[in-house]
Each structure stands twice: as structure tokens, then as C-alpha cells.
Amino acid sequence: MPILEVTKTDDIKCVRDMLHSFVQWPWDALKIVNKDKSNRLVSAPRMDLSLGSSSHTGVLPQTQTGDVAATSCYHPGPEIEEDDPNELQMPNQQNIDQMSFMNMLMQVQELPEKQMPNTHAPNSDLEFIDPEVTTALERTKTRPRAIQDMVDLLSRCVGDNHSILISSPARMYPQTVQDSIPYVELLQLFSNDWLDISVIHWFAMYFYETHNSQCAFFNPHHIKGDSCTKNPEGVQEHIIDMFMFHTDKTFFLAPYLANDHWTLIVICPSTERGYIIDSISREKDQHSYLLTSVIDEAFGFPFLWDMVNCKQQKNGWECGFMVIKNMYEFVNTIQHDFPIKLWNEKGCLPQKEIDKLILDLTPQFISRVFPSAQVW
């Protein structure tokens, strides 16, 4: 095959003479031809011209940092649109066959730079603020100074977390149980509001560790009113499992939630007696509580149920605080003089006693859940 005149020399007259040699060849006579279809390049990976990086798939990975990915206000960058005219792609084989190599390079240089979406975690200054937390914190500002100081300490410990993970103490249950307390629910302790089941569960965990205690606790998640209705067999199984696991215990405490109302039920299987401590007990008996019949079924005999004379609630939110108070009093004093010493109270629980209860117990929560915190 003959070659261009500009390339001919005395020794090189045709293409075969160029083997193992260097020759001049004009760029306007060059074109890229690839006849191997199996290796044909259709498009190159998408590239960020500003960073000099590429993505193998063309779609950027979503990065998760802490709980950012689970927070609704954070969103990863959008995926690149397939038909983006500014996106850098190598020409396909048909176009390569029709243009010179130098023209192709010039076309690439003329493409505008395109900034790829940011896949890094959002700036730490862009904190997610739960409006319910904000509202709860505002409500605590009207409370006594000591309550506000406790909230400030708790807020510093919680930081940016939206929930606090707690674990049951050793041997409270056959297996370790974890629960999560939403921060907004924890703040209800300080703002005179209805208490969540996770909050009551933590206090049960704390009271279980009372020194010299003969008390075991049923898991409040497993004995709720709707569970007694929908799955009484499952509730019975939990009751018997706990009874068999704690053969060394005399009393079993059940923080019982039904129809958004908290009641404490205490049973003593050895005497076949049960005690209902309800802060709204007017015109009620044992048949007013689904759990009592489930307990009877679980043990195979009817307990003798007593409605205890205890403090009554004045408003609609105190029932959780009353259950905390009654659990606290039972494990610390009543169990040791039972049944000689039992509740025999009248009237309502004053606000100042609820505040004192929370101020006495919250430091225990903080010191156990946040061991490095400085609690006065």
C-alpha cells in the first residue's frame, strides 16, 4: 500500500516499510477505527471535571453518617439525569468514525464543567430540630427553677440524639431487653404531660435493682390492654415465663397501660392475692381490667383481688407519675412490711410532690444512662 508523499523517504516507499520505524503523519489524515465490535467503546463512565474522579455506575452512592440518613430533613444529592446535555460522555463509535482525533479533543475541551451532587453528610451546623422537642422545651420554661436546671442538664447529656437507648439490668428478664426512649417523651417528665411506655419501662428497670428487693417486673410492652385483647395467650406466656424465671421473688409488679391510662397491679402468687393501685379507681373492680383475668388464666386459679385506697389524680396526665410513685414506694418500703403496711391514702397527689419525685429520681436516670455526666 502506498503512503503519503510527506512520509516517503529513500527507505520507506510503502506501508510495510514503516514496520519498527518512526515516520511523520499529518493529523488531518488520522481517524480512529475499531472494527472489533466486542471491544467497541460506547460511553465512558461519568466524570466530575472539577474533581477528576469518576463513578463506575454513573449514580453516586448515598452516604450515611450517624442518624443523618434516618432524619427526614436530610436528602442526598439527586442522581444524574441520563439526558443531561452538560454531562461529559465519550462519543460513541459511530461519531468517532466520522471525526478526526484532534476535533474530538477540541469538542471535549469545550464542554462546560458540571459540579457533581454532594454526597457528603450535611454540614453539622444544619441541625435537625424536632418541633415537638422545641414545644416541650418551651413548656418547661414555666416550671420551677430546679426543674429547669434538671432539663438543662439532661439536654446537654442528650445532645443531638433524638432517642436514648436503654437496656434491662442483668436477670430482670430471661434475655436482655432494649428499649428506646424518644427525647420528646422524656421531656414530658418535666412538663406535666402524659408519660410514654418507654419512660415507665426505664423506671421499672431502675426499681428492679433496688437493694434487697423481692420484686420482679412484667415487661409493660407485653401486658398492654390491647395485647390482652388481641393476644391473651402471648400475655399469659410472658407472665408464666417471668414467674418461672423469678422463683426467688415474692412480688410481681405490672405497670399496666390500657386506654391511655396507667395502673399498677401487684400480685403475690404464693398467697394468691392481687392488688390494684389505680389513680382513677372510682366505681371500678377487678373486672374493669383485662389483665386481671389474663393473670387468673395464666396461673389456673382466680386471685383474690383488692382495690387499694391510693392517691387519686386531679387531671388527665398524672397517671404515669402515680405509677412511678407507687412502684417507688412499694419496692423501697411497702414490700418489707407487707401486708401490714399498704397504701391507705385519700385525696389527690399535689403538684409539689410530683415535682419532688421527679427531682429525686431524674439524677439516677442521668447518672446511669450518661455515666460521664456531672450530677449534683
Buried (B, 14 or more C-beta within 10 A) or exposed (E): EEBEEEBBEEEBEEEEBBEEEEBEEEEEEEEEEEEEEEEEEEEEEBBBBEEEEEBEEBEBEEEEEEEBEEBEEBEBBEEBEEEEEEBBBBBEBEEBEEBBEEEBEEEEEEEEEBEBEEEEBBEEEEEBEBEEBEEBBEBBEEBBEEBBEBBEBBBEBBEEEBBBEBEBEEEBBEEEBEBEBBBBBBBBBBBBBBBBBBBBBBBBBBBBBBEEBBBBBBBBBBBBBEBBEEBBEBBBEBBEBBBEBBEEBBBBBBBBBBEEBBBBBBBBBEEEBBBBBBBBBEEEEBEBBBBBBBBBBBBEEBBEBBBBEBBBBEEEBBBBBBBBBBBBBBBEEBBEEBEEEBBEEEEBBEEEEBBEBBBEBBBBBBBBBBEEBEBE
